């Protein structure tokens, strides 16, 4: 096993917790087949950056949104994609959408901060952002801090849990070891991402949000090590095959890193290839929209909005006015033009706040494309 058991006291009863061995000095020997898979995964990730189209930033934002939705989906947190996009602008639309929007904010923060080394402070910053907002249940003293209490995975207590995680007093030392591992540059990046993610999940250092933070960690590491512009959306294939994901983590705990690393490498390859397919589909959709606007001036607000739709699939006149620097009146006129051409339609969130009416618009074809692609 890649760890050892310790006895803990849980409300007067003795329970066994599992503590992973430190990564410092641990030998992760991989088969030749797995090494090839990791090389293929790294190449697939770089291929996405090499093939990014001109003006790819809105597409990247769309991809990150899909990653945030899929990562939350794995944890059983679900909300329609339009509500999530609205929550990024107005977090009071509903708690589920807010949770997912927070996940997206952390993913974006991690990518923007990939140039700085990993630290406990950075992890705490991500966790605090993930737990931000009025709908979060975690006590304030556990937000942006390692858990001060015993944790477990599955079940209602350590007595019936699938895994009892390390006692809280061991968490800081284990996390210091993991942070040091994440800052190494002498390890194959894909193997490093797979092992670091599994180790993080075994430690389960926070009171909530460990799965989401653990997957953000992968994106941060791959962007940093492989010089990627866009991290592979690993949560999408994981959400589709969650059973294999959990089985792989179990193999890692049992001291069998090879099948786990091989499976994880295949996930990165799949996610990277899927990213290129999504970009192609969205670019085709944008060209089709432009064809519907063939009789509208090419420099019009309507054309400029079409280019922004991947980044802002839910719109309001105020949003557009700010993004393209026009008056709200001009924005409303442009939105009306897009609605006449069946590019956007009116949208009312199921969680709209009474007394605060908002006129939202969505691009239904775009949202349907992303939903089909992500399988969520």
Secondary structure, DSSP 8 states (H G I E B T S, - for coil): --EEEEEEEETTEEEEEEEE--STT------HHHHHHHHHHHHHHHHHHHT--TT-HHHHHHHHHHHHHHHHHHTT----HHHHHHHHH-GGG-HHHHHHHHHHHHHHHHHHTTTS---HHHHHHHHHHHT-STT--S-GGGTTS--SS--EESSSSTTT-SEE---HHHHHHHHHHHHHHHT--SS-HHHHHHHHHHHHHHH--SSS-HHHHHHHHHHHHHHHHHT-SS---HHHHHHHTHHHHHHHHHHHHTT-HHHHHHHHHHHHHHHHHHHHHHHHHHHHHHHHHHHHTTTS-TTSHHHHHHHHTTT-SEE-HHHHHHHHT--HHHHHHHHHHHHHTTS-EEE--TT--TT----EEE-HHHHHHHHHHHT-
